[in-house]
Amino acid sequence: MAGRNMDPKKNPMPVQPPQERRRNFSEVALGYTSEQAASEAARCLRCKNKPCVEGCPVRIDIPAFLERAAQQDFSGAYEVISQSSSLPAVCGRVCPQETQCEARCVRGIKGEPVGIGRVERFAADWRAAHGAEAAVPAVAGEKAPRVAVIGSGPAGLSCAGELAKNGCAVTVYEALHTPGGVLVYGIPEFRLPKEIVRREIGALEELGVTVVTNAVAGRSFTIDELLEEYRAVFVGSGAGLPRFMGIPGENLKGVYSANEFLTRVNLMKAYEEGSPTPIQRPRRAVVVGGGNVAMDAARCALRLGAEEVSVVYRRSMEELPARAEEVEHAQEEGIVFRLLRNPVEIFGDQDGWAASVKCARMELGEPDASGRRRPVEVPGAFEEVPADCVIMAIGTSPNPLLTGTTPGLETQRWGGIVADETGRTSRKGVYAGGDAVTGAATVILAMGAGKTAAQAILEDLGRGVL
């Protein structure tokens, strides 16, 4: 066993300097060297009860992969990770480890937890760089059970991978022209290079998964039509329907949903010279919201050349839901945080473009149902923020196109599909998970839901009820 590293602090992650990265879309975090990865892995205490595993939605055997990484057996570390996760290079980059596995790490009691995600990222990248042999596909012959997966985001890909490993013939249907779901249209290149996503999807295709693009559920096909051809259907279509505030001025030019803005930038690469996809290059941008999507939109607007980008959020920094690392990176890059502010109107110029945002000042009152203190408007206190671009990043909901064409599929009041903890829905043979069930959440939670639903499908296939 490798010697333990008892340093109370993590090995720092090398990053691009803020003044350089704020004007390019290259990845911000540069990744560990092999020495740094081994040193960080050696900080693990190899706890017998493995509390970190309990914090991982896909239940990776974290101490086992860290032990191999500490010995610089990075191929072995990857093998341990891949037994539980279909997207290790993605998870190592975008999962909120600080609230999941690392939050349970014993090293975090008297210091900083082990940088689990950083080592996971290194192991996945090392595996790709060293040309390891492709996984041997599971045997999916003519009599293999056929399963359809709707959506190629993290929930769908995780479900597909788990099913393929267990001998199912899986076809994934994606509405867009490129597979990857939120991984390609929602998360910027500087956080998650799209080549990483293509690589992970390629690994699933090597397992025998078939991906069909430009296939819109509810238009190109219905779930009932799929059930005529497949033994089971998993719905991992996400939550791509944007929400707006319903305030005056939201129909002005220069007002975007974060979904549209990020899709144009990330999937269509509107930031590149000569891109056929139009995008406004703002001078002053205001992003409304405080989650990871808001951070992504703000940092993209900055990279498009904006002189000033403001994040307007109705609570304080303590309640900000975005990852601490993303907030820190945004602050380093010069993003302005206008906290305890809430937009009430967007003013336009004579040409119909956004010109400024009127914000009410807020203060925090008693806790609401979420446990956070409720923001309350301060009477008569307003602030006007100049903005030629306003991006609404206040949440999304599932698109009703799919559920509206599926009789008998029970939905929640806000549009999400009703599914139990196993992913089973009100329709026999139909399973669901991820944002289509919970509303917008994290990549790793969607992956966990996809994996859980795959296990339910395999169980039902084995019992002969499908």
N, C-alpha and C positions, 0 to 999 in steps of 0.2 A: 504493500500500500504506500502511496506517495505521502511524504511528510505534510503535516498540516500547516497552513498559513494562518497565523493568529492575528494578523493585522486587523484592527477594528474597522477599517475603511475599505471600500471596494477599490479595485484597480480602476482608475479613471478611464472613461471611454474617449479615445481620440476623436476629435470633431474638426470640421472645417471652421476657420475663424469667422465670427459673425459678419464682419465687414465684407468678406468674400462671398459667403454663402447666401447673403440676403439678395444677391443679384444673379444667382444661378439655381438650376434645378437638380444639381448633383446631390448625391446622398450626403446628409449632414453628418451622421455618425459614421466614422471610417472603419470601425471594427477593431477588435483586439488582434495582437500578434499571437503566435502560438504560445510564446512564453507568458504573455499576459493572461491568456485563456487558462493555461495550466495553473498559474499562480492563483487566479480567482477561484477556480474549481477546488483548489486545495484549501480554501477557507471553509468548505463544508465540513461539519462535524460528524457526518454520517449517522444522524440520530436514528435510533432503532424504531421509534414510532412514526418517523417520516411526516411531520406536520406539513411540510411543503407540498407533499403529494395531495393531501386533503384540500389544499388551496388551488389545485390545478383542475380546471374543468374537464380535461381529457385524461387526467390521472397518469401523467408521465412519471416513471420511476426516477425522480430527480436525483437522489443520492447515488444511484447506480450510474447514471450518465456522467455526473460530476466526478465520480471516482475514476472512471476511464479517462475523462478529460484531464484530470490532475496528473495522470500517468502519460499524457500526450498520446493516448490511444483515441484519437478523434474519430476514426472510423467506427470504433466500438461504441463511442459515445453517441454517434449518430444512429447506430443500429438500435440502441436502447430507446432513444427518442422516437424513432420512426415506428416502433411497435405500438405506440399510442397516438401519435400525431401524424396527420397526412400533410401538414404544411409547416415543417420545423423552421425553415428560413424566414417564413412570413411571421410566425409567432414570435421568434426571437427579436423581431424588429418592432412589431406594433402591439403586442399584448401588454395590458397593464399589470405587469408582474408585481408592481409595488402594492397593489390591492389584492393580489391573489397569492401565488406561491411565495413570493418574497415577504409578504405580510405575515406569513406563518413561520418564517425562518428564525431559528433560535439565535443565530448570530445578530439578529436585529434587536435583541433585548438590550444589549449593552454596546451596541455599535451599529454599523450598517449591515443589512442582510447580504447574503451572497448574491452576486450579480448573475442570477440564474439565466435570465433572458439573454444576456450578453454572451454567455458561454454557449447557450443553445444556438444562437446566431452563428457563432464561430464554427461550431461543429458542422452545421449544415453547409456553410460556405466552403469549409475545408473539404468536405465530401465532394462537392461539385467541382472544386478546383483541381482535385487530384484524380478525377476521371474514374471514380469507383464504378464497379460493374453495376449495370441496371438490375433492378429487382426482377426475380423470376415471376412471370405472370401466374396468377392462380389459374387452375384449369377451369375454363368455362366453355364446356362443349355444347352440343346442340340441345341437350336436355337440361342445361343450366337454367335456373330460374331467372327470368328477365325482370329487371326493375328499372323504372323510369325515375329520374331525379329532375325536378323543375328548379332551375336556378344554379348558376355555377359560382356562387359566392362561397364564403367559408363553410356555411352549413351544408350546402349541396356537395361541395368537394369532399368534405370530411365524411359524409354519408356514403358517397360513391366509393371512396377509397376503402372504407371498412367493408362494404359489400363485395367489392372486387377481390379483396384479400381472402374472402371466404367463399369464392367460387361463383358469385353471381355475375350475370351478364348485364352490365349497367350502361344505360344511355342517359347522358345529361343534356337537358334542353336549356339553352340560354337565349334570352330575348335580344340581346345586343349582338353586334358583329364580332365581338371579341370576348372570350370567356374570362371569368375572374370576378364578376360581380363588383361589389364595393371595393375589392382589392385593386381593380384597375380604374374604375371611374371615380372613386371617392377619395382614395389615399394618395397624396402627391408623390411624385417621383423622388423627391428629396427625403421622404421617409421610407418609401418602399419602392425601389426600382422595379419597373414592370418586367424586366428580364427575370427577376427572381420569381415573379408570379408565373411567367411562361415556363420556367424551369420546373416549378412544383406541379403545374398541370401536366407537363410532359411526363413526369414520373408516374402520374395516375394513368395516363394513356398507355404507358408501358405495361401497366398492370392489366390492361384490357378495357379500360373505360373509354366509351365513345362519347364525343362531345359534338352536339349539333347546335350551331349558332343561328341567329335570325329566326328564332322560333318563339313566338309570343304566346304564352299560355292564355287561353281565353279568346284568342283570335286565330292563331295558326292551328290550334288543337284545343280540345277540352280534356279535363281529367277523365270524364267518362269514356272518351275515345281512347285515351291511354290505357285504361283498365281493360279494354277489349284485347289489348296486345301484350300487356305486362301484368305480372302477378301482383305487383305493388307499385305505388307511386309515393315518392317523398317530395313534399313541397318545401323548398328552401328559397322562396322567391324574394325574400328580404322585405324591406320597408322603404320603397323608393318614391312615395308620394309626398311632396314637400308641403310643409305647413307655412302659413303666413299669419300675420298678426291681425289683419282686418282693419288697419289704420288708414286714414286718408293718405293718398300719394303712393300707395304700393303699386299702382299701375303705370307709374312714370317710367320712362326709359332710363336705363342704368340701375334698375332694381332687379336683383336676381334672387332666386332660391339658391342656397348653397349647392344643392344637387346639380342644377344647371351650370353654375359657375365652375364647380369642380370637374364635372364631366367634360366640359369644353376644354379645360386646362389639362386634365390628367389623361383622359381617354383619347381625346382628339388632338392633344398637344398643340393647343392654340398659341402657346408661348413661342413656338418655333417660327422663324422667319419663313414666309411663304405658306404657312398653314392655311388650308381652305376653310377652316372653321373660324368664324369671326369671334372676337372677344374684345371687350372694352379694356383699354389700358388706362386705368384710373389715375387721377392726380391725387385725390383724397378719397379714401374708401372707409366706409363704416361697416363693420360686421356685427350683426346682432346675435348674441348667444354666448355661451361660456363653455361649451363642450369641445371635444376633440375636433369635430367638424368645423366649428368656428375658428379654432387655431389653424387648421389646414387652410381654410378660405383666406384668413388674414395673411398668412405667410405666402400664399400664392399671389395675392394682390400686391404684396410688397415686391415680389420677384418679377411682376409684370411692369414694374417701374414706378409705382405710386410713391409720392413724396411723403405722405403720411397715411398710416393705416390705424384705425381705432377699433378696439373691441368694446362694444357697449353691452354691459351685463347688469341685470337688475339687483343682483346680490353683491356681497363683498368677495374679496379674494379667498377667504376661508371656505366659502361655499362653491367656488368655481369647480365644475365637475371634470374639466379637462385634466389629462395626465400632468403631473408636476413637471416632468421632463419637457413636455411640449410647451407649457407655459413659460418655463425658464428659457427655452430656446427662442420663443417669440419675444420675450423681453430683451434678450441679448441682441436680437436683430432690430430692435427699435420699435416694436409694436406698442402703441399706446393703449393702456387699459383704462377705460372710463367706467368705473364701477359705481354701483348704486345709481344707475341711470336706466330709464326705460323709454323707448321711442313711443311717441304719441302721434306724430305726423311727419310726413316727408314733404318738403317743399320743393317745387320745381322751378326751372327757369322758363323764359318765354318760348323756348323751343321744345318744351316737354321733357327735358332731362332733369334728373334729380340734381338738387343744388345744396340742400342741407337737411339735417334731421333734427327735429325738435324733440328733446328728451326731458322727461319729468325726473326730478331728483327723488330718490327713494331712501327710506330708512327701514331697518329690520325690526319687525314686530315679533309676535309670538310664533312658535314653531307650527308648521302646517303638517299635513298627513305624511309628508316625506321625512319629517324630523328636522328639516331645515327651517330657520326663522323666515317667516313670511315677509316679502318686501311690501312696504306700504308707501304710497305716494305722499310726498311732502306737499301740502297745499300751497299752490301759487309759486312753486319753485321749479323753474325750467331752465334749460340750457340748449342753445342751438349749435350744432356741430356741422361745419361745412363738409359736404360730401357729394361728389359727382357719381359715386358708385355705392350702392347699399346692398349688402348681401345678408339674406335672412337665413340664419343657421339655428332655428329654434325647434328642430325635430322633424320627424317624418312619420308616415303611417303606411301600412300595406296598401298596394294598389287594388281596388275592388274588382278589377277586370277578371281576375282568376276566380275569386270566390263568388262573384255574381253569375258565373256560368257553371257553377257546381251545385246542383240541388242536393240538399241534405247535409251540406258541409256547414257545421255550426261555427258561427263567428262571434267575436266579442263586440261590445257596443262600439268600440273605436275602430273596428275593422279587422283586428287580428284574428287568426284562426284559433279555435279552441282545440287544444291538445293536452293530453295528460302528461305526467312526468316522463312517460316512456316515448312520447311523440305520437301516440295513437290518437286519431281524430274520431268524429262522429260517423265517418264513412268507412266501411270495411275496406281494407286494402289501401287506405290513404293515411299517410303519416305527415307530420309537419314539425318544423323546428326553426330556431333562429329568429331573426327579426320579424318574420311573417307571423310568429306567435307572440313574441314578447314586445314588439316594437323595437326601435333602434337600440342596440346594445353593443357589446364588444365582439371582436373577431373570435376570440377564444371561447366565449360563451356560445356563439353560434356553432363553432366547431364541436363543442361538447354536446350540443343538442342534436347535431347531425349524427354524431357517433352513437348517441343513445338510441336515436330512432333506427339506425341501422341494426343495432342489436335486437330491437323489438321486431323488425322485419325478419331477421334471421330466425328468431324464436318462433314467429308465427309460421314461417315457411317450414320449419322443422316439425311443428305440431300439425301441419297439414291443414291449417285453417285459411290458407291463401291459395 
